[in-house]
């Protein structure tokens, strides 16, 4: 099993833009060693004949043609309903 060194943890912390104390780095080193150990343990499982699972909900994308539908209403009629319009668009307050 691969052991992560203190330098490895500090390097990962720098890449993640984290500042770790020595105690935090030691605790993270133990946690990461446990995680890597668990993954190594999973590698030992026999998965012969097991299909990879990529999606478990059976949901699929619904595709449709991108068609403009005016719903039999003229744009000018809709713009007339707006309190303020400018350049054939509805003008709204800034939202920041």
N, CA, C and O atoms as a GROMACS GRO file, in nm:
protein
  384
    1UNK      N    1   0.085  -0.118   0.000
    1UNK     CA    2   0.000   0.000   0.000
    1UNK      C    3   0.090   0.124   0.000
    1UNK      O    4   0.193   0.127   0.067
    2UNK      N    5   0.050   0.223  -0.074
    2UNK     CA    6   0.126   0.347  -0.085
    2UNK      C    7   0.100   0.435   0.037
    2UNK      O    8  -0.015   0.459   0.075
    3UNK      N    9   0.207   0.482   0.097
    3UNK     CA   10   0.195   0.573   0.211
    3UNK      C   11   0.223   0.715   0.161
    3UNK      O   12   0.319   0.738   0.088
    4UNK      N   13   0.139   0.807   0.201
    4UNK     CA   14   0.161   0.947   0.166
    4UNK      C   15   0.257   1.008   0.267
    4UNK      O   16   0.243   0.988   0.388
    5UNK      N   17   0.353   1.082   0.218
    5UNK     CA   18   0.447   1.148   0.307
    5UNK      C   19   0.392   1.284   0.350
    5UNK      O   20   0.292   1.332   0.296
    6UNK      N   21   0.458   1.342   0.448
    6UNK     CA   22   0.420   1.475   0.495
    6UNK      C   23   0.435   1.576   0.381
    6UNK      O   24   0.354   1.667   0.368
    7UNK      N   25   0.538   1.559   0.300
    7UNK     CA   26   0.559   1.648   0.185
    7UNK      C   27   0.447   1.634   0.082
    7UNK      O   28   0.405   1.732   0.021
    8UNK      N   29   0.398   1.510   0.063
    8UNK     CA   30   0.286   1.488  -0.029
    8UNK      C   31   0.162   1.564   0.018
    8UNK      O   32   0.092   1.626  -0.062
    9UNK      N   33   0.136   1.558   0.146
    9UNK     CA   34   0.019   1.627   0.202
    9UNK      C   35   0.035   1.778   0.187
    9UNK      O   36  -0.060   1.846   0.150
   10UNK      N   37   0.152   1.829   0.215
   10UNK     CA   38   0.176   1.972   0.200
   10UNK      C   39   0.162   2.014   0.053
   10UNK      O   40   0.111   2.122   0.024
   11UNK      N   41   0.208   1.930  -0.038
   11UNK     CA   42   0.196   1.960  -0.180
   11UNK      C   43   0.048   1.963  -0.221
   11UNK      O   44   0.006   2.054  -0.293
   12UNK      N   45  -0.030   1.866  -0.176
   12UNK     CA   46  -0.173   1.866  -0.204
   12UNK      C   47  -0.241   1.988  -0.144
   12UNK      O   48  -0.331   2.046  -0.205
   13UNK      N   49  -0.199   2.027  -0.026
   13UNK     CA   50  -0.256   2.145   0.038
   13UNK      C   51  -0.227   2.271  -0.043
   13UNK      O   52  -0.315   2.355  -0.061
   14UNK      N   53  -0.104   2.283  -0.092
   14UNK     CA   54  -0.069   2.398  -0.176
   14UNK      C   55  -0.151   2.399  -0.305
   14UNK      O   56  -0.199   2.504  -0.348
   15UNK      N   57  -0.167   2.282  -0.367
   15UNK     CA   58  -0.247   2.274  -0.489
   15UNK      C   59  -0.392   2.311  -0.463
   15UNK      O   60  -0.460   2.365  -0.550
   16UNK      N   61  -0.440   2.282  -0.343
   16UNK     CA   62  -0.579   2.312  -0.306
   16UNK      C   63  -0.592   2.450  -0.244
   16UNK      O   64  -0.700   2.490  -0.201
   17UNK      N   65  -0.482   2.523  -0.239
   17UNK     CA   66  -0.480   2.657  -0.181
   17UNK      C   67  -0.523   2.654  -0.034
   17UNK      O   68  -0.601   2.738   0.011
   18UNK      N   69  -0.472   2.557   0.040
   18UNK     CA   70  -0.501   2.543   0.182
   18UNK      C   71  -0.374   2.568   0.263
   18UNK      O   72  -0.264   2.531   0.222
   19UNK      N   73  -0.392   2.630   0.376
   19UNK     CA   74  -0.280   2.647   0.469
   19UNK      C   75  -0.308   2.555   0.587
   19UNK      O   76  -0.406   2.572   0.660
   20UNK      N   77  -0.220   2.460   0.604
   20UNK     CA   78  -0.238   2.362   0.711
   20UNK      C   79  -0.128   2.376   0.815
   20UNK      O   80  -0.011   2.398   0.782
   21UNK      N   81  -0.168   2.364   0.941
   21UNK     CA   82  -0.067   2.356   1.046
   21UNK      C   83  -0.008   2.216   1.040
   21UNK      O   84  -0.060   2.129   0.970
   22UNK      N   85   0.102   2.195   1.113
   22UNK     CA   86   0.163   2.062   1.114
   22UNK      C   87   0.068   1.958   1.170
   22UNK      O   88   0.063   1.845   1.120
   23UNK      N   89  -0.009   1.994   1.275
   23UNK     CA   90  -0.106   1.900   1.332
   23UNK      C   91  -0.215   1.865   1.230
   23UNK      O   92  -0.252   1.749   1.217
   24UNK      N   93  -0.265   1.966   1.160
   24UNK     CA   94  -0.369   1.941   1.059
   24UNK      C   95  -0.314   1.854   0.946
   24UNK      O   96  -0.384   1.766   0.895
   25UNK      N   97  -0.190   1.879   0.907
   25UNK     CA   98  -0.128   1.800   0.800
   25UNK      C   99  -0.112   1.655   0.844
   25UNK      O  100  -0.133   1.564   0.764
   26UNK      N  101  -0.074   1.632   0.970
   26UNK     CA  102  -0.060   1.496   1.020
   26UNK      C  103  -0.194   1.425   1.023
   26UNK      O  104  -0.204   1.308   0.986
   27UNK      N  105  -0.299   1.495   1.067
   27UNK     CA  106  -0.433   1.434   1.071
   27UNK      C  107  -0.482   1.404   0.930
   27UNK      O  108  -0.543   1.300   0.905
   28UNK      N  109  -0.456   1.497   0.836
   28UNK     CA  110  -0.497   1.476   0.698
   28UNK      C  111  -0.420   1.360   0.636
   28UNK      O  112  -0.474   1.285   0.554
   29UNK      N  113  -0.294   1.347   0.672
   29UNK     CA  114  -0.212   1.237   0.622
   29UNK      C  115  -0.272   1.103   0.663
   29UNK      O  116  -0.279   1.011   0.582
   30UNK      N  117  -0.315   1.093   0.788
   30UNK     CA  118  -0.377   0.970   0.837
   30UNK      C  119  -0.507   0.943   0.760
   30UNK      O  120  -0.532   0.830   0.717
   31UNK      N  121  -0.589   1.046   0.743
   31UNK     CA  122  -0.716   1.031   0.672
   31UNK      C  123  -0.693   0.988   0.527
   31UNK      O  124  -0.759   0.897   0.477
   32UNK      N  125  -0.598   1.053   0.460
   32UNK     CA  126  -0.571   1.018   0.321
   32UNK      C  127  -0.513   0.878   0.308
   32UNK      O  128  -0.545   0.806   0.213
   33UNK      N  129  -0.429   0.838   0.402
   33UNK     CA  130  -0.376   0.701   0.402
   33UNK      C  131  -0.490   0.601   0.416
   33UNK      O  132  -0.490   0.497   0.350
   34UNK      N  133  -0.587   0.630   0.502
   34UNK     CA  134  -0.702   0.541   0.519
   34UNK      C  135  -0.786   0.533   0.392
   34UNK      O  136  -0.832   0.425   0.354
   35UNK      N  137  -0.806   0.646   0.326
   35UNK     CA  138  -0.884   0.648   0.203
   35UNK      C  139  -0.814   0.568   0.093
   35UNK      O  140  -0.876   0.486   0.026
   36UNK      N  141  -0.685   0.593   0.075
   36UNK     CA  142  -0.608   0.520  -0.026
   36UNK      C  143  -0.605   0.372   0.007
   36UNK      O  144  -0.613   0.288  -0.083
   37UNK      N  145  -0.595   0.338   0.134
   37UNK     CA  146  -0.597   0.198   0.176
   37UNK      C  147  -0.730   0.131   0.144
   37UNK      O  148  -0.732   0.016   0.102
   38UNK      N  149  -0.839   0.202   0.162
   38UNK     CA  150  -0.970   0.147   0.131
   38UNK      C  151  -0.984   0.125  -0.019
   38UNK      O  152  -1.039   0.023  -0.062
   39UNK      N  153  -0.936   0.219  -0.099
   39UNK     CA  154  -0.943   0.204  -0.245
   39UNK      C  155  -0.857   0.085  -0.289
   39UNK      O  156  -0.897   0.010  -0.378
   40UNK      N  157  -0.741   0.069  -0.228
   40UNK     CA  158  -0.655  -0.045  -0.258
   40UNK      C  159  -0.726  -0.175  -0.223
   40UNK      O  160  -0.714  -0.274  -0.296
   41UNK      N  161  -0.799  -0.175  -0.112
   41UNK     CA  162  -0.874  -0.293  -0.070
   41UNK      C  163  -0.985  -0.324  -0.173
   41UNK      O  164  -1.011  -0.440  -0.202
   42UNK      N  165  -1.049  -0.222  -0.227
   42UNK     CA  166  -1.152  -0.242  -0.328
   42UNK      C  167  -1.094  -0.300  -0.457
   42UNK      O  168  -1.162  -0.374  -0.528
   43UNK      N  169  -0.968  -0.265  -0.488
   43UNK     CA  170  -0.904  -0.317  -0.608
   43UNK      C  171  -0.888  -0.469  -0.603
   43UNK      O  172  -0.874  -0.533  -0.707
   44UNK      N  173  -0.890  -0.525  -0.485
   44UNK     CA  174  -0.871  -0.669  -0.470
   44UNK      C  175  -0.998  -0.749  -0.500
   44UNK      O  176  -0.991  -0.871  -0.512
   45UNK      N  177  -1.112  -0.682  -0.513
   45UNK     CA  178  -1.238  -0.751  -0.541
   45UNK      C  179  -1.239  -0.806  -0.683
   45UNK      O  180  -1.188  -0.743  -0.775
   46UNK      N  181  -1.299  -0.924  -0.698
   46UNK     CA  182  -1.314  -0.985  -0.830
   46UNK      C  183  -1.440  -0.928  -0.895
   46UNK      O  184  -1.551  -0.958  -0.852
   47UNK      N  185  -1.421  -0.849  -0.998
   47UNK     CA  186  -1.536  -0.788  -1.066
   47UNK      C  187  -1.553  -0.845  -1.207
   47UNK      O  188  -1.610  -0.780  -1.294
   48UNK      N  189  -1.504  -0.964  -1.227
   48UNK     CA  190  -1.517  -1.029  -1.357
   48UNK      C  191  -1.665  -1.048  -1.388
   48UNK      O  192  -1.741  -1.101  -1.306
   49UNK      N  193  -1.706  -1.004  -1.506
   49UNK     CA  194  -1.845  -1.021  -1.548
   49UNK      C  195  -1.940  -0.916  -1.494
   49UNK      O  196  -2.060  -0.921  -1.522
   50UNK      N  197  -1.890  -0.821  -1.417
   50UNK     CA  198  -1.975  -0.715  -1.364
   50UNK      C  199  -1.965  -0.595  -1.457
   50UNK      O  200  -1.857  -0.541  -1.480
   51UNK      N  201  -2.081  -0.554  -1.511
   51UNK     CA  202  -2.081  -0.438  -1.600
   51UNK      C  203  -2.064  -0.311  -1.520
   51UNK      O  204  -2.122  -0.298  -1.412
   52UNK      N  205  -1.987  -0.216  -1.571
   52UNK     CA  206  -1.974  -0.088  -1.502
   52UNK      C  207  -2.109  -0.017  -1.496
   52UNK      O  208  -2.188  -0.022  -1.590
   53UNK      N  209  -2.134   0.049  -1.385
   53UNK     CA  210  -2.258   0.124  -1.368
   53UNK      C  211  -2.225   0.271  -1.385
   53UNK      O  212  -2.151   0.330  -1.306
   54UNK      N  213  -2.281   0.329  -1.489
   54UNK     CA  214  -2.256   0.469  -1.516
   54UNK      C  215  -2.372   0.556  -1.472
   54UNK      O  216  -2.354   0.674  -1.441
   55UNK      N  217  -2.489   0.498  -1.468
   55UNK     CA  218  -2.609   0.576  -1.439
   55UNK      C  219  -2.710   0.482  -1.377
   55UNK      O  220  -2.738   0.376  -1.433
   56UNK      N  221  -2.764   0.517  -1.262
   56UNK     CA  222  -2.851   0.425  -1.190
   56UNK      C  223  -2.998   0.466  -1.188
   56UNK      O  224  -3.081   0.392  -1.136
   57UNK      N  225  -3.032   0.582  -1.241
   57UNK     CA  226  -3.170   0.629  -1.232
   57UNK      C  227  -3.251   0.603  -1.358
   57UNK      O  228  -3.372   0.627  -1.360
   58UNK      N  229  -3.187   0.554  -1.465
   58UNK     CA  230  -3.253   0.529  -1.593
   58UNK      C  231  -3.313   0.654  -1.655
   58UNK      O  232  -3.401   0.644  -1.741
   59UNK      N  233  -3.268   0.771  -1.613
   59UNK     CA  234  -3.314   0.895  -1.674
   59UNK      C  235  -3.239   0.916  -1.805
   59UNK      O  236  -3.121   0.882  -1.816
   60UNK      N  237  -3.308   0.973  -1.903
   60UNK     CA  238  -3.245   1.002  -2.030
   60UNK      C  239  -3.275   1.147  -2.068
   60UNK      O  240  -3.378   1.202  -2.030
   61UNK      N  241  -3.184   1.206  -2.143
   61UNK     CA  242  -3.208   1.340  -2.193
   61UNK      C  243  -3.324   1.338  -2.291
   61UNK      O  244  -3.337   1.245  -2.372
   62UNK      N  245  -3.408   1.439  -2.284
   62UNK     CA  246  -3.517   1.453  -2.379
   62UNK      C  247  -3.476   1.561  -2.478
   62UNK      O  248  -3.458   1.678  -2.442
   63UNK      N  249  -3.463   1.522  -2.603
   63UNK     CA  250  -3.419   1.615  -2.705
   63UNK      C  251  -3.537   1.657  -2.790
   63UNK      O  252  -3.626   1.577  -2.819
   64UNK      N  253  -3.538   1.782  -2.831
   64UNK     CA  254  -3.641   1.832  -2.922
   64UNK      C  255  -3.576   1.934  -3.014
   64UNK      O  256  -3.469   1.988  -2.984
   65UNK      N  257  -3.642   1.958  -3.125
   65UNK     CA  258  -3.592   2.059  -3.218
   65UNK      C  259  -3.607   2.196  -3.155
   65UNK      O  260  -3.702   2.222  -3.082
   66UNK      N  261  -3.512   2.283  -3.185
   66UNK     CA  262  -3.515   2.420  -3.135
   66UNK      C  263  -3.598   2.504  -3.233
   66UNK      O  264  -3.545   2.559  -3.329
   67UNK      N  265  -3.727   2.513  -3.205
   67UNK     CA  266  -3.819   2.582  -3.294
   67UNK      C  267  -3.882   2.699  -3.219
   67UNK      O  268  -3.925   2.684  -3.105
   68UNK      N  269  -3.886   2.814  -3.285
   68UNK     CA  270  -3.948   2.932  -3.226
   68UNK      C  271  -4.099   2.915  -3.233
   68UNK      O  272  -4.153   2.887  -3.340
   69UNK      N  273  -4.167   2.932  -3.122
   69UNK     CA  274  -4.314   2.924  -3.117
   69UNK      C  275  -4.366   3.057  -3.065
   69UNK      O  276  -4.332   3.098  -2.954
   70UNK      N  277  -4.448   3.123  -3.142
   70UNK     CA  278  -4.499   3.254  -3.101
   70UNK      C  279  -4.628   3.243  -3.021
   70UNK      O  280  -4.676   3.342  -2.967
   71UNK      N  281  -4.685   3.124  -3.013
   71UNK     CA  282  -4.810   3.102  -2.940
   71UNK      C  283  -4.920   3.196  -2.990
   71UNK      O  284  -5.008   3.236  -2.914
   72UNK      N  285  -4.912   3.230  -3.118
   72UNK     CA  286  -5.011   3.316  -3.184
   72UNK      C  287  -5.027   3.452  -3.116
   72UNK      O  288  -5.135   3.510  -3.118
   73UNK      N  289  -4.920   3.502  -3.056
   73UNK     CA  290  -4.922   3.634  -2.993
   73UNK      C  291  -4.808   3.715  -3.055
   73UNK      O  292  -4.694   3.668  -3.061
   74UNK      N  293  -4.838   3.834  -3.099
   74UNK     CA  294  -4.735   3.918  -3.160
   74UNK      C  295  -4.643   3.974  -3.052
   74UNK      O  296  -4.688   4.004  -2.941
   75UNK      N  297  -4.516   3.989  -3.084
   75UNK     CA  298  -4.420   4.045  -2.989
   75UNK      C  299  -4.462   4.185  -2.947
   75UNK      O  300  -4.445   4.222  -2.831
   76UNK      N  301  -4.515   4.262  -3.039
   76UNK     CA  302  -4.557   4.399  -3.005
   76UNK      C  303  -4.669   4.399  -2.901
   76UNK      O  304  -4.673   4.488  -2.816
   77UNK      N  305  -4.759   4.300  -2.907
   77UNK     CA  306  -4.866   4.291  -2.808
   77UNK      C  307  -4.810   4.260  -2.669
   77UNK      O  308  -4.857   4.314  -2.569
   78UNK      N  309  -4.710   4.175  -2.664
   78UNK     CA  310  -4.648   4.143  -2.534
   78UNK      C  311  -4.568   4.261  -2.481
   78UNK      O  312  -4.571   4.289  -2.361
   79UNK      N  313  -4.497   4.330  -2.569
   79UNK     CA  314  -4.420   4.447  -2.525
   79UNK      C  315  -4.513   4.556  -2.473
   79UNK      O  316  -4.475   4.631  -2.383
   80UNK      N  317  -4.633   4.566  -2.528
   80UNK     CA  318  -4.728   4.667  -2.483
   80UNK      C  319  -4.773   4.643  -2.339
   80UNK      O  320  -4.820   4.735  -2.272
   81UNK      N  321  -4.760   4.519  -2.290
   81UNK     CA  322  -4.798   4.487  -2.152
   81UNK      C  323  -4.691   4.529  -2.051
   81UNK      O  324  -4.721   4.544  -1.933
   82UNK      N  325  -4.568   4.548  -2.097
   82UNK     CA  326  -4.458   4.581  -2.006
   82UNK      C  327  -4.464   4.728  -1.966
   82UNK      O  328  -4.499   4.813  -2.048
   83UNK      N  329  -4.429   4.758  -1.840
   83UNK     CA  330  -4.431   4.898  -1.795
   83UNK      C  331  -4.328   4.984  -1.867
   83UNK      O  332  -4.354   5.100  -1.895
   84UNK      N  333  -4.209   4.928  -1.897
   84UNK     CA  334  -4.103   5.005  -1.963
   84UNK      C  335  -4.039   4.915  -2.070
   84UNK      O  336  -4.003   4.800  -2.042
   85UNK      N  337  -4.025   4.968  -2.190
   85UNK     CA  338  -3.956   4.894  -2.296
   85UNK      C  339  -3.850   4.984  -2.357
   85UNK      O  340  -3.856   5.106  -2.348
   86UNK      N  341  -3.751   4.918  -2.418
   86UNK     CA  342  -3.644   4.992  -2.486
   86UNK      C  343  -3.587   4.900  -2.593
   86UNK      O  344  -3.552   4.786  -2.564
   87UNK      N  345  -3.577   4.948  -2.714
   87UNK     CA  346  -3.520   4.874  -2.827
   87UNK      C  347  -3.587   4.738  -2.843
   87UNK      O  348  -3.519   4.636  -2.860
   88UNK      N  349  -3.720   4.735  -2.839
   88UNK     CA  350  -3.802   4.615  -2.857
   88UNK      C  351  -3.772   4.508  -2.752
   88UNK      O  352  -3.783   4.388  -2.778
   89UNK      N  353  -3.733   4.553  -2.632
   89UNK     CA  354  -3.708   4.462  -2.519
   89UNK      C  355  -3.772   4.520  -2.394
   89UNK      O  356  -3.795   4.641  -2.384
   90UNK      N  357  -3.802   4.431  -2.300
   90UNK     CA  358  -3.858   4.476  -2.171
   90UNK      C  359  -3.743   4.524  -2.085
   90UNK      O  360  -3.646   4.451  -2.065
   91UNK      N  361  -3.752   4.645  -2.034
   91UNK     CA  362  -3.646   4.701  -1.951
   91UNK      C  363  -3.679   4.670  -1.804
   91UNK      O  364  -3.790   4.696  -1.757
   92UNK      N  365  -3.583   4.615  -1.735
   92UNK     CA  366  -3.599   4.577  -1.594
   92UNK      C  367  -3.488   4.642  -1.513
   92UNK      O  368  -3.385   4.680  -1.568
   93UNK      N  369  -3.509   4.654  -1.381
   93UNK     CA  370  -3.404   4.711  -1.297
   93UNK      C  371  -3.280   4.618  -1.293
   93UNK      O  372  -3.291   4.497  -1.312
   94UNK      N  373  -3.164   4.679  -1.267
   94UNK     CA  374  -3.042   4.601  -1.252
   94UNK      C  375  -3.054   4.509  -1.132
   94UNK      O  376  -3.111   4.545  -1.029
   95UNK      N  377  -3.001   4.389  -1.148
   95UNK     CA  378  -2.997   4.294  -1.038
   95UNK      C  379  -2.852   4.255  -1.019
   95UNK      O  380  -2.792   4.191  -1.106
   96UNK      N  381  -2.795   4.293  -0.907
   96UNK     CA  382  -2.653   4.264  -0.881
   96UNK      C  383  -2.641   4.172  -0.763
   96UNK      O  384  -2.529   4.136  -0.725
   0.00000   0.00000   0.00000
